[in-house]
């Protein structure tokens, strides 16, 4: 299993969700790109972190 941590920063607030854009690591392309999180969960968070695992 390979674990990767991806960081996001707020890009825009919509009616019921918050759009976050990925902060790619130096010289690497984005893995997920854009992420939408519901406002009830995102709250006032300006940055979020997502951990993903590749299961082979």
MOPAC internal coordinates of N, CA, C and O (Angstrom, degrees):
PM7 1SCF
backbone

  N    0.0000 0     0.00 0     0.00 0    0    0    0
  C    1.4531 1     0.00 0     0.00 0    1    0    0
  C    1.5328 1   108.84 1     0.00 0    2    1    0
  O    1.2310 1   120.64 1   -44.11 1    3    2    1
  N    1.3213 1   116.37 1   135.89 1    3    2    1
  C    1.4553 1   122.31 1   177.88 1    5    3    2
  C    1.5218 1   108.67 1  -113.34 1    6    5    3
  O    1.2310 1   120.92 1   -56.23 1    7    6    5
  N    1.3283 1   115.84 1   123.77 1    7    6    5
  C    1.4696 1   120.59 1  -179.39 1    9    7    6
  C    1.5237 1   109.88 1  -103.59 1   10    9    7
  O    1.2310 1   120.49 1   -45.49 1   11   10    9
  N    1.3289 1   116.67 1   134.51 1   11   10    9
  C    1.4566 1   122.82 1   179.30 1   13   11   10
  C    1.5249 1   109.36 1  -131.62 1   14   13   11
  O    1.2310 1   120.67 1   -45.33 1   15   14   13
  N    1.3161 1   116.33 1   134.67 1   15   14   13
  C    1.4617 1   121.84 1   176.13 1   17   15   14
  C    1.5192 1   108.19 1  -103.53 1   18   17   15
  O    1.2310 1   121.04 1   -51.51 1   19   18   17
  N    1.3373 1   115.61 1   128.49 1   19   18   17
  C    1.4665 1   121.44 1  -178.23 1   21   19   18
  C    1.5234 1   107.96 1  -118.98 1   22   21   19
  O    1.2310 1   120.52 1   -50.34 1   23   22   21
  N    1.3289 1   116.61 1   129.66 1   23   22   21
  C    1.4558 1   122.17 1  -179.99 1   25   23   22
  C    1.5218 1   110.78 1  -101.04 1   26   25   23
  O    1.2310 1   121.20 1   -36.85 1   27   26   25
  N    1.3273 1   115.31 1   143.15 1   27   26   25
  C    1.4548 1   122.64 1  -178.86 1   29   27   26
  C    1.5226 1   109.39 1  -131.48 1   30   29   27
  O    1.2310 1   120.54 1   -30.13 1   31   30   29
  N    1.3461 1   116.58 1   149.87 1   31   30   29
  C    1.4546 1   121.67 1   173.01 1   33   31   30
  C    1.5195 1   108.92 1  -125.98 1   34   33   31
  O    1.2310 1   121.11 1   -27.88 1   35   34   33
  N    1.3238 1   115.48 1   152.12 1   35   34   33
  C    1.4645 1   120.63 1  -175.54 1   37   35   34
  C    1.5295 1   110.19 1   -62.49 1   38   37   35
  O    1.2310 1   121.58 1   -41.06 1   39   38   37
  N    1.3144 1   114.59 1   138.94 1   39   38   37
  C    1.4576 1   120.61 1   178.01 1   41   39   38
  C    1.5269 1   110.52 1  -116.75 1   42   41   39
  O    1.2310 1   120.28 1   136.71 1   43   42   41
  N    1.3421 1   117.07 1   -43.29 1   43   42   41
  C    1.4549 1   120.14 1  -175.54 1   45   43   42
  C    1.5269 1   109.65 1  -161.24 1   46   45   43
  O    1.2310 1   120.95 1   -33.21 1   47   46   45
  N    1.3321 1   115.79 1   146.79 1   47   46   45
  C    1.4621 1   120.68 1   173.44 1   49   47   46
  C    1.5141 1   109.42 1  -104.87 1   50   49   47
  O    1.2310 1   120.81 1   -48.25 1   51   50   49
  N    1.3173 1   116.06 1   131.75 1   51   50   49
  C    1.4543 1   122.66 1   175.15 1   53   51   50
  C    1.5204 1   108.51 1  -105.44 1   54   53   51
  O    1.2310 1   120.35 1     5.46 1   55   54   53
  N    1.3152 1   116.93 1  -174.54 1   55   54   53
  C    1.4591 1   120.93 1  -177.49 1   57   55   54
  C    1.5316 1   112.17 1   -58.48 1   58   57   55
  O    1.2310 1   120.15 1   129.52 1   59   58   57
  N    1.3260 1   117.31 1   -50.48 1   59   58   57
  C    1.4625 1   121.17 1  -176.03 1   61   59   58
  C    1.5245 1   114.43 1  -118.55 1   62   61   59
  O    1.2310 1   120.26 1  -179.31 1   63   62   61
  N    1.3249 1   117.11 1     0.69 1   63   62   61
  C    1.4631 1   119.42 1  -177.46 1   65   63   62
  C    1.5271 1   111.16 1  -142.62 1   66   65   63
  O    1.2310 1   121.96 1   -11.68 1   67   66   65
  N    1.3182 1   113.86 1   168.32 1   67   66   65
  C    1.4647 1   121.73 1   177.77 1   69   67   66
  C    1.5226 1   106.85 1  -121.61 1   70   69   67
  O    1.2310 1   120.57 1   -47.83 1   71   70   69
  N    1.3298 1   116.51 1   132.17 1   71   70   69
  C    1.4595 1   120.78 1   178.47 1   73   71   70
  C    1.5229 1   108.81 1   -97.71 1   74   73   71
  O    1.2310 1   121.42 1   -52.09 1   75   74   73
  N    1.3205 1   114.88 1   127.91 1   75   74   73
  C    1.4620 1   121.77 1   178.28 1   77   75   74
  C    1.5126 1   108.84 1  -114.72 1   78   77   75
  O    1.2310 1   120.72 1   -35.58 1   79   78   77
  N    1.3385 1   116.23 1   144.42 1   79   78   77
  C    1.4633 1   120.38 1   176.01 1   81   79   78
  C    1.5272 1   108.40 1  -110.72 1   82   81   79
  O    1.2310 1   121.82 1   -36.90 1   83   82   81
  N    1.3115 1   114.12 1   143.10 1   83   82   81
  C    1.4584 1   120.84 1  -178.31 1   85   83   82
  C    1.5206 1   110.87 1   -70.56 1   86   85   83
  O    1.2310 1   121.04 1   -37.50 1   87   86   85
  N    1.3075 1   115.62 1   142.50 1   87   86   85
  C    1.4598 1   122.10 1   172.40 1   89   87   86
  C    1.5306 1   105.93 1  -102.42 1   90   89   87
  O    1.2310 1   119.93 1   -82.79 1   91   90   89
  N    1.3407 1   117.74 1    97.21 1   91   90   89
  C    1.4652 1   119.11 1  -175.91 1   93   91   90
  C    1.5284 1   111.92 1   -68.29 1   94   93   91
  O    1.2310 1   121.48 1   -28.22 1   95   94   93
  N    1.3219 1   114.77 1   151.78 1   95   94   93
  C    1.4641 1   119.88 1   175.90 1   97   95   94
  C    1.5228 1   108.35 1   -71.39 1   98   97   95
  O    1.2310 1   120.43 1   -24.50 1   99   98   97
  N    1.3128 1   116.79 1   155.50 1   99   98   97
  C    1.4640 1   122.71 1  -175.47 1  101   99   98
  C    1.5294 1   112.58 1   -48.83 1  102  101   99
  O    1.2310 1   120.99 1   -57.61 1  103  102  101
  N    1.3316 1   115.71 1   122.39 1  103  102  101
  C    1.4475 1   122.26 1   174.98 1  105  103  102
  C    1.5214 1   115.66 1    75.79 1  106  105  103
  O    1.2310 1   120.12 1  -176.69 1  107  106  105
  N    1.3243 1   117.38 1     3.31 1  107  106  105
  C    1.4686 1   120.98 1  -178.51 1  109  107  106
  C    1.5256 1   110.06 1  -107.93 1  110  109  107
  O    1.2310 1   119.90 1   -32.81 1  111  110  109
  N    1.3296 1   117.79 1   147.19 1  111  110  109
  C    1.4650 1   120.18 1   174.57 1  113  111  110
  C    1.5293 1   109.67 1   -76.20 1  114  113  111
  O    1.2310 1   119.78 1   -19.42 1  115  114  113
  N    1.3365 1   118.03 1   160.58 1  115  114  113
  C    1.4664 1   120.48 1   177.83 1  117  115  114
  C    1.5319 1   111.29 1   -61.90 1  118  117  115
  O    1.2310 1   120.84 1   -31.88 1  119  118  117
  N    1.3265 1   116.00 1   148.12 1  119  118  117
  C    1.4632 1   121.60 1   176.98 1  121  119  118
  C    1.5182 1   109.92 1   -91.50 1  122  121  119
  O    1.2310 1   120.16 1   132.02 1  123  122  121
  N    1.3298 1   117.30 1   -47.98 1  123  122  121
  C    1.4619 1   122.08 1  -179.47 1  125  123  122
  C    1.5224 1   112.96 1  -108.94 1  126  125  123
  O    1.2310 1   119.95 1   149.99 1  127  126  125
  N    1.3115 1   117.71 1   -30.01 1  127  126  125
  C    1.4682 1   121.19 1   179.50 1  129  127  126
  C    1.5139 1   112.40 1    83.13 1  130  129  127
  O    1.2310 1   120.47 1    79.84 1  131  130  129
  N    1.3302 1   116.71 1  -100.16 1  131  130  129
  C    1.4589 1   122.68 1  -177.07 1  133  131  130
  C    1.5162 1   109.87 1  -108.19 1  134  133  131
  O    1.2310 1   121.06 1   -37.54 1  135  134  133
  N    1.3278 1   115.58 1   142.46 1  135  134  133
  C    1.4539 1   121.24 1  -179.45 1  137  135  134
  C    1.5197 1   108.83 1  -133.50 1  138  137  135
  O    1.2310 1   120.36 1   -50.14 1  139  138  137
  N    1.3211 1   116.91 1   129.86 1  139  138  137
  C    1.4632 1   122.05 1   176.11 1  141  139  138
  C    1.5227 1   108.64 1  -102.99 1  142  141  139
  O    1.2310 1   120.67 1   -49.88 1  143  142  141
  N    1.3353 1   116.32 1   130.12 1  143  142  141
  C    1.4633 1   122.48 1   179.04 1  145  143  142
  C    1.5229 1   107.82 1  -125.78 1  146  145  143
  O    1.2310 1   120.22 1   -45.34 1  147  146  145
  N    1.3124 1   117.19 1   134.66 1  147  146  145
  C    1.4583 1   121.50 1   179.50 1  149  147  146
  C    1.5296 1   110.60 1   -62.54 1  150  149  147
  O    1.2310 1   120.71 1   -39.09 1  151  150  149
  N    1.3364 1   116.26 1   140.91 1  151  150  149
  C    1.4680 1   121.59 1  -176.41 1  153  151  150
  C    1.5199 1   112.71 1   -59.76 1  154  153  151
  O    1.2310 1   120.06 1   145.40 1  155  154  153
  N    1.3422 1   117.49 1   -34.60 1  155  154  153
  C    1.4615 1   118.95 1  -178.24 1  157  155  154
  C    1.5186 1   110.96 1   -61.39 1  158  157  155
  O    1.2310 1   119.90 1   152.87 1  159  158  157
  N    1.3515 1   117.80 1   -27.13 1  159  158  157
  C    1.4534 1   121.29 1   178.70 1  161  159  158
  C    1.5277 1   111.81 1   -94.68 1  162  161  159
  O    1.2310 1   119.99 1   137.37 1  163  162  161
  N    1.3182 1   117.62 1   -42.63 1  163  162  161
  C    1.4663 1   121.86 1  -175.63 1  165  163  162
  C    1.5296 1   112.02 1   -66.06 1  166  165  163
  O    1.2310 1   120.36 1   144.72 1  167  166  165
  N    1.3307 1   116.92 1   -35.28 1  167  166  165
  C    1.4620 1   119.57 1  -178.61 1  169  167  166
  C    1.5146 1   111.18 1    58.26 1  170  169  167
  O    1.2310 1   120.52 1    50.32 1  171  170  169
  N    1.3254 1   116.61 1  -129.68 1  171  170  169
  C    1.4696 1   121.94 1  -179.09 1  173  171  170
  C    1.5300 1   112.68 1  -103.83 1  174  173  171
  O    1.2310 1   120.21 1  -161.55 1  175  174  173
  N    1.3308 1   117.21 1    18.45 1  175  174  173
  C    1.4648 1   120.80 1  -176.29 1  177  175  174
  C    1.5267 1   111.44 1   -67.40 1  178  177  175
  O    1.2310 1   120.66 1   -56.13 1  179  178  177
  N    1.3075 1   116.34 1   123.87 1  179  178  177
  C    1.4632 1   121.81 1   177.83 1  181  179  178
  C    1.5278 1   110.81 1   -85.66 1  182  181  179
  O    1.2310 1   120.30 1   154.97 1  183  182  181
  N    1.3387 1   117.03 1   -25.03 1  183  182  181
  C    1.4568 1   122.47 1   178.97 1  185  183  182
  C    1.5183 1   108.75 1  -135.14 1  186  185  183
  O    1.2310 1   121.21 1   -34.86 1  187  186  185
  N    1.3316 1   115.29 1   145.14 1  187  186  185
  C    1.4526 1   120.40 1   174.84 1  189  187  186
  C    1.5195 1   108.91 1  -134.96 1  190  189  187
  O    1.2310 1   120.97 1   -15.68 1  191  190  189
  N    1.3177 1   115.74 1   164.32 1  191  190  189
  C    1.4482 1   122.46 1  -178.58 1  193  191  190
  C    1.5259 1   107.91 1  -131.68 1  194  193  191
  O    1.2310 1   120.50 1   -44.94 1  195  194  193
  N    1.3279 1   116.65 1   135.06 1  195  194  193
  C    1.4525 1   122.30 1   179.69 1  197  195  194
  C    1.5233 1   107.33 1  -123.00 1  198  197  195
  O    1.2310 1   121.01 1   -46.30 1  199  198  197
  N    1.3297 1   115.67 1   133.70 1  199  198  197
  C    1.4617 1   121.14 1   176.50 1  201  199  198
  C    1.5167 1   108.00 1  -111.11 1  202  201  199
  O    1.2310 1   120.90 1   -54.14 1  203  202  201
  N    1.3263 1   115.89 1   125.86 1  203  202  201
  C    1.4628 1   120.04 1   178.82 1  205  203  202
  C    1.5363 1   109.03 1  -121.45 1  206  205  203
  O    1.2310 1   121.50 1   -29.16 1  207  206  205
  N    1.3195 1   114.73 1   150.84 1  207  206  205
  C    1.4684 1   121.50 1   177.86 1  209  207  206
  C    1.5129 1   109.28 1  -122.03 1  210  209  207
  O    1.2310 1   120.64 1   -45.77 1  211  210  209
  N    1.3236 1   116.38 1   134.23 1  211  210  209
  C    1.4605 1   121.27 1   171.24 1  213  211  210
  C    1.5223 1   106.35 1   -92.00 1  214  213  211
  O    1.2310 1   121.17 1   -57.45 1  215  214  213
  N    1.3212 1   115.36 1   122.55 1  215  214  213
  C    1.4523 1   120.49 1  -179.90 1  217  215  214
  C    1.5223 1   107.60 1  -109.42 1  218  217  215
  O    1.2310 1   120.92 1   -64.32 1  219  218  217
  N    1.3065 1   115.84 1   115.68 1  219  218  217
  C    1.4684 1   120.76 1  -177.45 1  221  219  218
  C    1.5112 1   110.90 1   -94.85 1  222  221  219
  O    1.2310 1   120.10 1   180.00 1  223  222  221

